[in-house]
Amino acid sequence: MPVREEEASIGNPGFRQYRYRVTWKGDTVVRMAPLGDMPATAYSDFDKKQVPVSYGAEGPGRLYQRDYMLKDGDLKPSALQMDDGALDFWLLR
């Protein structure tokens, strides 16, 4: 699958934007690395105060840690599952 990178902004337009270098493998995001000086806090409209953000390396939950997906490996076909019709989603309303 092709691997490509692009820069993207995430955040609230007109307030604060966070810049990232996004790495894609096919149509899946596998890594997001912050660009520039990332703030450790951001204003929360909900809390009405500055709150910690998790966008950078210091954050509690870094974004898209899927480096293992960048490795090339042998593709393994999965087994097909035939629908036995036991549950009819069209009748559930």
MDAnalysis code that builds the backbone (N, CA, C; Angstrom):
import MDAnalysis as mda
import numpy as np

u = mda.Universe.empty(279, n_residues=93, atom_resindex=np.repeat(np.arange(93), 3), trajectory=True)
u.add_TopologyAttr("name", ["N", "CA", "C"] * 93)
u.add_TopologyAttr("resid", np.arange(1, 94))
u.add_TopologyAttr("resname", ["MET", "PRO", "VAL", "ARG", "GLU", "GLU", "GLU", "ALA", "SER", "ILE", "GLY", "ASN", "PRO", "GLY", "PHE", "ARG", "GLN", "TYR", "ARG", "TYR", "ARG", "VAL", "THR", "TRP", "LYS", "GLY", "ASP", "THR", "VAL", "VAL", "ARG", "MET", "ALA", "PRO", "LEU", "GLY", "ASP", "MET", "PRO", "ALA", "THR", "ALA", "TYR", "SER", "ASP", "PHE", "ASP", "LYS", "LYS", "GLN", "VAL", "PRO", "VAL", "SER", "TYR", "GLY", "ALA", "GLU", "GLY", "PRO", "GLY", "ARG", "LEU", "TYR", "GLN", "ARG", "ASP", "TYR", "MET", "LEU", "LYS", "ASP", "GLY", "ASP", "LEU", "LYS", "PRO", "SER", "ALA", "LEU", "GLN", "MET", "ASP", "ASP", "GLY", "ALA", "LEU", "ASP", "PHE", "TRP", "LEU", "LEU", "ARG"])
u.atoms.positions = np.array([
    [0.843, -1.174, 0.000],
    [0.000, 0.000, 0.000],
    [0.892, 1.243, 0.000],
    [0.464, 2.278, -0.693],
    [1.274, 3.497, -0.728],
    [1.260, 4.233, 0.608],
    [2.422, 4.781, 0.972],
    [2.559, 5.591, 2.193],
    [2.799, 7.026, 1.752],
    [2.057, 7.963, 2.340],
    [2.234, 9.374, 2.004],
    [2.083, 10.217, 3.262],
    [2.636, 11.435, 3.210],
    [2.536, 12.373, 4.332],
    [1.933, 13.678, 3.840],
    [1.244, 14.355, 4.745],
    [0.696, 15.679, 4.459],
    [0.612, 16.460, 5.762],
    [0.502, 17.762, 5.643],
    [0.298, 18.605, 6.824],
    [-1.187, 18.914, 6.943],
    [-1.670, 18.950, 8.182],
    [-3.084, 19.203, 8.441],
    [-3.236, 20.050, 9.686],
    [-4.344, 20.798, 9.755],
    [-4.705, 21.584, 10.938],
    [-5.922, 20.953, 11.589],
    [-5.851, 20.841, 12.910],
    [-6.975, 20.323, 13.689],
    [-7.276, 21.348, 14.766],
    [-8.539, 21.598, 15.003],
    [-8.900, 22.539, 16.054],
    [-10.135, 23.333, 15.695],
    [-10.274, 24.459, 16.352],
    [-11.435, 25.320, 16.160],
    [-11.065, 26.476, 15.240],
    [-11.624, 26.522, 14.034],
    [-11.315, 27.633, 13.137],
    [-11.602, 28.974, 13.806],
    [-10.663, 29.887, 13.686],
    [-10.831, 31.207, 14.268],
    [-10.420, 31.293, 15.728],
    [-10.083, 30.160, 16.356],
    [-9.674, 30.211, 17.752],
    [-8.267, 29.647, 17.907],
    [-8.110, 28.347, 17.860],
    [-6.795, 27.729, 17.974],
    [-6.726, 26.530, 17.046],
    [-5.654, 26.481, 16.286],
    [-5.405, 25.378, 15.374],
    [-4.141, 24.650, 15.812],
    [-4.119, 23.350, 15.642],
    [-2.959, 22.526, 15.946],
    [-2.473, 21.923, 14.637],
    [-1.192, 22.119, 14.321],
    [-0.624, 21.660, 13.059],
    [0.056, 20.306, 13.256],
    [-0.179, 19.405, 12.307],
    [0.368, 18.055, 12.355],
    [0.923, 17.635, 11.009],
    [1.891, 16.731, 11.068],
    [2.308, 15.984, 9.884],
    [1.618, 14.634, 10.012],
    [0.753, 14.345, 9.049],
    [-0.060, 13.129, 9.071],
    [0.536, 12.123, 8.096],
    [0.754, 10.897, 8.563],
    [1.253, 9.822, 7.711],
    [0.106, 8.854, 7.436],
    [-0.127, 8.608, 6.166],
    [-1.177, 7.700, 5.710],
    [-0.553, 6.460, 5.102],
    [-1.161, 5.322, 5.314],
    [-0.843, 4.114, 4.560],
    [-2.153, 3.674, 3.935],
    [-2.235, 3.856, 2.622],
    [-3.514, 3.647, 1.949],
    [-4.492, 4.703, 2.425],
    [-5.631, 4.300, 2.956],
    [-6.609, 5.260, 3.472],
    [-6.681, 5.257, 5.001],
    [-5.600, 4.785, 5.663],
    [-5.552, 4.713, 7.119],
    [-4.470, 5.632, 7.675],
    [-4.828, 6.459, 8.662],
    [-3.837, 7.297, 9.346],
    [-3.039, 6.397, 10.280],
    [-1.710, 6.413, 10.130],
    [-0.868, 5.571, 10.978],
    [-0.014, 6.383, 11.940],
    [0.125, 7.685, 11.693],
    [0.930, 8.510, 12.605],
    [0.502, 9.967, 12.450],
    [0.483, 10.680, 13.580],
    [0.273, 12.136, 13.581],
    [1.333, 12.737, 14.486],
    [2.213, 13.554, 13.905],
    [3.292, 14.178, 14.670],
    [3.046, 15.675, 14.716],
    [3.046, 16.278, 15.903],
    [2.816, 17.716, 16.002],
    [3.940, 18.505, 15.340],
    [3.565, 19.609, 14.703],
    [4.523, 20.513, 14.079],
    [4.668, 21.757, 14.923],
    [5.879, 22.236, 15.059],
    [6.101, 23.480, 15.788],
    [5.951, 23.322, 17.282],
    [5.759, 24.461, 17.952],
    [5.651, 24.510, 19.405],
    [4.200, 24.274, 19.809],
    [3.916, 23.104, 20.348],
    [2.544, 22.757, 20.733],
    [2.279, 23.194, 22.173],
    [1.183, 23.895, 22.412],
    [0.863, 24.300, 23.781],
    [0.455, 23.094, 24.629],
    [0.712, 23.183, 25.909],
    [0.355, 22.096, 26.827],
    [-1.094, 22.207, 27.300],
    [-1.706, 23.381, 27.136],
    [-3.098, 23.574, 27.555],
    [-3.870, 24.304, 26.459],
    [-5.176, 24.195, 26.556],
    [-6.080, 24.916, 25.650],
    [-7.323, 25.300, 26.436],
    [-7.988, 26.358, 26.014],
    [-9.198, 26.805, 26.702],
    [-10.361, 25.885, 26.361],
    [-11.097, 25.458, 27.370],
    [-12.266, 24.611, 27.191],
    [-13.523, 25.435, 27.432],
    [-14.401, 25.501, 26.436],
    [-15.685, 26.187, 26.619],
    [-16.527, 25.473, 27.666],
    [-16.396, 24.164, 27.748],
    [-17.166, 23.386, 28.710],
    [-16.731, 23.676, 30.136],
    [-15.394, 23.626, 30.388],
    [-14.871, 23.841, 31.732],
    [-14.669, 25.312, 32.082],
    [-14.678, 26.183, 31.069],
    [-14.465, 27.629, 31.246],
    [-13.101, 27.932, 31.862],
    [-12.102, 27.139, 31.469],
    [-10.735, 27.361, 31.943],
    [-9.763, 26.637, 31.011],
    [-8.466, 26.882, 31.223],
    [-7.435, 26.173, 30.489],
    [-7.390, 24.732, 30.988],
    [-7.305, 23.773, 30.086],
    [-7.229, 22.363, 30.444],
    [-6.056, 21.723, 29.701],
    [-5.476, 20.646, 30.261],
    [-4.381, 19.955, 29.559],
    [-4.876, 19.354, 28.243],
    [-4.038, 19.379, 27.233],
    [-4.375, 18.748, 25.959],
    [-3.420, 17.578, 25.722],
    [-3.836, 16.646, 24.927],
    [-3.037, 15.438, 24.713],
    [-2.526, 15.348, 23.277],
    [-2.179, 16.499, 22.693],
    [-1.773, 16.497, 21.290],
    [-0.297, 16.209, 21.090],
    [0.535, 16.485, 22.036],
    [1.975, 16.327, 21.859],
    [2.531, 15.132, 22.604],
    [3.839, 15.025, 22.617],
    [4.511, 13.898, 23.265],
    [4.256, 13.873, 24.766],
    [3.983, 15.043, 25.372],
    [3.754, 15.110, 26.821],
    [2.333, 14.732, 27.203],
    [1.463, 14.631, 26.245],
    [0.055, 14.374, 26.526],
    [-0.199, 12.942, 26.981],
    [-1.315, 12.721, 27.681],
    [-1.631, 11.394, 28.200],
    [-2.071, 10.413, 27.121],
    [-2.545, 10.897, 25.994],
    [-3.023, 10.010, 24.932],
    [-2.607, 10.512, 23.579],
    [-1.411, 10.141, 23.130],
    [-0.925, 10.609, 21.841],
    [-1.791, 10.057, 20.709],
    [-1.845, 10.810, 19.624],
    [-2.712, 10.453, 18.509],
    [-2.058, 9.445, 17.569],
    [-2.803, 8.444, 17.183],
    [-2.434, 7.505, 16.124],
    [-1.036, 6.933, 16.278],
    [-0.877, 6.052, 17.205],
    [0.391, 5.352, 17.412],
    [0.304, 3.991, 16.704],
    [0.416, 4.020, 15.385],
    [0.246, 2.801, 14.597],
    [1.469, 2.521, 13.734],
    [2.658, 2.773, 14.259],
    [3.874, 2.548, 13.476],
    [4.004, 1.098, 13.016],
    [3.446, 0.171, 13.768],
    [3.516, -1.235, 13.371],
    [2.842, -1.465, 12.021],
    [1.909, -0.601, 11.640],
    [1.208, -0.749, 10.369],
    [2.062, -0.304, 9.177],
    [3.175, 0.378, 9.441],
    [4.045, 0.815, 8.358],
    [4.921, -0.319, 7.835],
    [5.079, -1.370, 8.609],
    [5.916, -2.494, 8.188],
    [5.215, -3.265, 7.073],
    [6.025, -3.674, 6.101],
    [5.486, -4.532, 5.048],
    [5.462, -5.962, 5.560],
    [4.435, -6.659, 5.214],
    [4.322, -8.039, 5.653],
    [3.488, -8.824, 4.661],
    [3.431, -10.101, 4.882],
    [2.624, -10.948, 4.023],
    [1.149, -10.733, 4.350],
    [0.368, -10.554, 3.310],
    [-1.073, -10.428, 3.501],
    [-1.662, -11.816, 3.678],
    [-2.571, -11.917, 4.610],
    [-3.212, -13.202, 4.867],
    [-4.706, -13.049, 4.621],
    [-5.253, -13.820, 3.717],
    [-6.693, -13.691, 3.464],
    [-7.489, -14.174, 4.672],
    [-8.589, -13.520, 4.894],
    [-9.458, -13.942, 5.992],
    [-10.554, -14.851, 5.439],
    [-11.121, -15.606, 6.314],
    [-12.194, -16.506, 5.911],
    [-13.463, -15.699, 5.659],
    [-14.211, -16.092, 4.659],
    [-15.488, -15.437, 4.384],
    [-16.552, -16.007, 5.307],
    [-17.427, -15.140, 5.767],
    [-18.530, -15.560, 6.628],
    [-19.818, -15.377, 5.841],
    [-20.522, -16.440, 5.637],
    [-21.795, -16.364, 4.923],
    [-22.902, -16.029, 5.915],
    [-23.745, -15.080, 5.549],
    [-24.871, -14.680, 6.387],
    [-25.942, -15.765, 6.315],
    [-26.335, -16.273, 7.479],
    [-27.360, -17.313, 7.482],
    [-28.775, -16.740, 7.558],
    [-28.893, -15.409, 7.612],
    [-30.201, -14.771, 7.614],
    [-30.941, -14.861, 8.930],
    [-30.266, -15.234, 10.015],
    [-30.930, -15.405, 11.318],
    [-31.451, -14.086, 11.871],
    [-30.822, -12.958, 11.503],
    [-31.252, -11.670, 12.024],
    [-31.547, -10.757, 10.848],
    [-32.753, -10.283, 10.762],
    [-33.152, -9.412, 9.656],
    [-33.185, -7.967, 10.168],
    [-32.142, -7.206, 9.837],
    [-32.049, -5.830, 10.298],
    [-33.125, -4.932, 9.708],
    [-33.683, -5.302, 8.580],
    [-34.706, -4.460, 7.942],
    [-36.012, -4.485, 8.722],
    [-36.235, -5.535, 9.489],
    [-37.488, -5.635, 10.247],
    [-37.386, -4.966, 11.616],
    [-36.181, -4.645, 12.067],
    [-36.007, -4.013, 13.378],
    [-36.256, -2.521, 13.242],
    [-37.320, -2.044, 13.855],
    [-37.634, -0.604, 13.798],
    [-38.114, -0.121, 15.119],
])
